[in-house]
Amino acid sequence: MRKADKVEALARLALLEHCTRRDLTALASVAVEEDFPPGAVLTREGQRGGLAFVLLSGAASARRGNRRIATIRPGEIVGEMSLIDGAPRSATVTADDAVRALAINVDDFRALVGRSPRFTAALLRTLAGRIRDADRKGELRH
């Protein structure tokens, strides 16, 4: 996959909506393409995460315990919170069919955060928006 295609895939993520082209290009430089067969586990609930995955094709199911909580489709990301806070995974994500994804390593992600205040500010703006949205919907406990 060409770097320009990786940049385009990253640019579609809501998490990165405030990032500059330069920051997206830096992230694309370290994102690695991975293929998963049907049934493969991308993340496992309770385990520490070191990777996030941007789905390029295929679909995956997120489960918490035995309950399906979401379907992840191309253009969506899983595991991003573990890149930010290092906490254990909140769900198990399994490929429903063949999945192609961009894998982003926590060390590469944190290096970009450390050297790019703009990138960090863009992430914070997006995360603040998510929190405000959840608060408006009454999804947050005070």
N, C-alpha and C positions, 0 to 999 in steps of 0.2 A: 504494500500500500504506500502510495506516495505521501510525503509529508503534508502536502497541500490538502489531500483528502482527509488526513488525520485532523488538520486544523479545522476543516469544515465540520467534521463530526463533533469536535470539541466545542465549536462555536454554537452549536444547536442546544447545548446543555444549559438548562436554566441556572444551574449552579455557577456557571462561568459567564453568564450573560453580560456582566459589567467589565469583563476582561478585555484588554487590548489585543489586537492581532499579534503584536510582539510577544505578549505573555502566552497566548494560545500556541504560537509557534514554538516557544521554549518548552511548553508542556508536551506538544506533539513530538518533539525531538526525543523525549524519554518514554513515550507511550509505545508499548510493544503489542503487536497483533497476536491474539491467541484464539485457537479454535477449541470448542468443547463439544463432545458428542452428546446426543440425547441422554438425559439422566445424570450427567456430570454435575458435581457440586462446585459452585463458584465460591460460595461463602457458607460457613457453618455456624449456626447460632451458638453463642457462648464462647467461641474461639476468638483469639486476638486476630485482628486483621492487619495485613501489611500491603494489601492491594485493593484497588477499586477497579471496576470494570465498566466501560462504556460499551453498551451493546450496539453492534453495527448491523447484525442480522440475526434472525431467530428470535425466540422468546424464552423467558425463564419465569419460574414461579418462586415467590417469596413466601415462606411459611414460618410462623412463630408457633412452636410446639407442633401440633397436628393441624393447625388452622391456616388455611391459605389466606394471606393478607394482601397480596398484590401480584399482578402480572407485569413483568418488566419487558419492554419492547425496544426495538431499535431506536436509538436516540436518547435512551435513558441510561442512568448510571446507578450502580449498586456498590455499596462499600465505601462511599465517600465520607461518611461520618467517621469511620475509623482512621482515615487519613488525617482528619482534623484533631480528634480527641484521643485516639489510641485505645478507646474502650472496646470491650468484646463485642462481637457481632450481635445485632439484635434479631436477626432472622437467618434461616438457611435458604439459600437461593440455588435452585436446581434448573438446569437447562431442560426445557420442554421438548425442544428439537435441536438440531445442530445450531450452535451459537458461535458467531465470530464476534470478538470483542477487542477493545483496546485495554490493556492492563496498565495501570499507573501505580508505580511503586511508592510506598510511603516516604522513603528516603529522598527520592527524586522530587516528590511533591513538596516536602518540607524544605528542601534546598531552594526551590523556586520561591516559596513563601519567604524564606530568609533573605533572599537577594532582591526581591521585588516588592517594595512597599505598595506599589499600585495594584499588583496582583492580590496581595493580602487585603487591601482596602476593598477591592472588587468582591472578593469572597465574603467579607464581613457585611457588605451592603446586601448581598443576596441572602445570606443567612439571617440577617435582621429582618428582611422582608418575609422570609418563611416564618419566623417567630411571630411577627405582627399578624400575619395571615392566620396562623393557628390560634392566636389569642382572640382575634375577631370571631373565629368560628367556635370559640369556647372549648378548644381542644387542649388548652394548657390548664394545669392545676396551679393555683396560687397558694 
